[in-house]
Amino acid sequence: MAQLNLITDPWQPVITGRGPERLSLVDELMRAHEVREFDGLAAPETVAVLRLPVALLIDGLRLKSVEEWGALW
């Protein structure tokens, strides 16, 4: 049975300045400044797909309060 690693295997369809691509979660985070939109997703799906990278970002920053997020933003 084939396995998909969401962290390293390209699976997320996006549109970048280069055109349509599929990115892994790592690539999506590292190249976030290049991603213009998620390809082929309806609004609710886009929100769902964004939850994972946002959760990883918040966890990585170790923000402890809304005030810290506001100061960073």
Long-range contacts (C-beta under 8 A, 24 or more apart in sequence): 12-38, 12-49, 13-38, 13-39, 13-40, 13-41, 14-38, 14-39, 15-39, 25-52, 25-53, 25-56, 28-53, 29-53, 29-56, 29-57
